[in-house]
């Protein structure tokens, strides 16, 4: 099996949630359920990213932790939903790309701000990761994190299985510069994730971030993370209210040009978050030999 970091540049994939919304997923509905109820749609999105040049598909398992599933009364479906998420990505990959198991935030604050203890969180993430590992993922991505404490616990739990773990925070613009919702700066966030054992650190999503912000965050994280690999997955611009939903209007060629600039800053892992499409991903991947 090829190893995740064999390549000089690793191209991840683009958005899953906003792609599924275009296929009818309603906001607030747990998208992980679609792995079973709308498997063909999920596989179609993965396949489009594979054909666009992704090296690594990310499972549709954001919200697949026990705590998140509990909110929808789905905690009994923990195994079958996470297994289906991996199977759908692997079916689309058909041996041509690797598959990363997606782990999102637990949706609560850690004790003492919230109700969940570090030990509970650790066991929850370990359980989700073990299900996805048994189903055959090549590594994990812990993403859209705001709290470095939650990131550290989640990364150490995911690292139990000897597979690579990518760690990605979400930043927003603030008067102090870029920081997570919990007030953490990019350099501090990167160090925390690395200390917990992350193999790569970076950023994804963020509704107030443009591509220039992503260049700055990328170089800040690169500088503070030493030799570590940095990953960036921006949204396709800021969301624009459009009727009941949102649309995104970033030009794919702009996205591709940005990736070349980020590459020059030392970023080596690229993908897209909300609003990015297979067309964006194809433009991005076109920069880098497959
Ligand atoms: Zn996003």
Boltz pocket constraint, residues with backbone or C-beta under 6 A from the ligand:
constraints:
  - pocket:
      binder: B
      contacts: [[A, 204], [A, 205], [A, 206], [A, 235], [A, 273], [A, 274]]
      max_distance: 6.0
